[in-house]
């Protein structure tokens, strides 16, 4: 199997795991009277969609060691007149 296809399969698997964890939290918290179960589910899925998903895809694409290496972020608008 080509590496790119294998990485895609890993990324899909990670997304599936995140979804299962969110659904499990939704089910477990539905029995707690003082907690809005959907709020917990939505918070996890929002975090997955905004941050964690990108991290997981980066790790599957370049490997743990490269993904964990610090990278300098440069503002693309530096030196550009507004």
N, C-alpha and C positions, 0 to 999 in steps of 0.2 A: 504494500500500500504506500503511495507517495506521502512524503512528510507533510505536505500542505493539507492533504485530505485527512491524515491522522490528527493533525492539530485542530482541524475543523471538528472532527469527531470528539476530541477531548473537550473543546469549548462547548459543544452541544451538550455533552454529558454534564459538565459543570453547571450549565444553565438549568438542566433538568434537576440536579441536586438542589440548587437554590430554590427552585419552585416547590420541590417536595418539602424542604425545611419550612418554607413559608406556609404551606398548606397544613403541615403538622402543628405549627404554632397557632394557626387559626383554629384548628380543631381543639387543641389543648386549652387555649384561652377562652373558648366559648363557654366553658364550664365555670369560669371565674366571674362572679357577679359584679365586681367593681372595675373590670377591664373591658374596654371595647375591643373585641377580638379582631374586627376588620382593621382597626387602627394599627395593631401590631403587624398584621399581614401587609398592609399598605406601606408601612414604614420600611419593612425588610425589602419588599419588592421595589420601592422607590430607590433605596440605597443600592440594590443590585443594579438597577437600570442606570443610575447616575454615576456610580463609582466602581463598585466591586466587579461588575461585568468587564469593564475595560482592563482592570488589573488581572483578572482571570485570563482574558484573551492574550494579554501581553505575556504572561507567564507561559501559556501554551505555545505562543509563537516563537519566543526567543529563549525560553528556559528560565528556571528560577534564578540562577546566578546573575545572568544579564539583566533580568527584570528588577532584581534587588539592588543593582548598582545605581548610585546616585547620578542623576542627569541634570545638567544646568538648563534651566528654562529661560529662553530669551524672548522678550516681548517683540512681536513682529512689527509693532508700530514705532519702535525706537528709530529716531532719525527721520520720521515721516511727518511732514507738516500737515496739520489737520485743517 
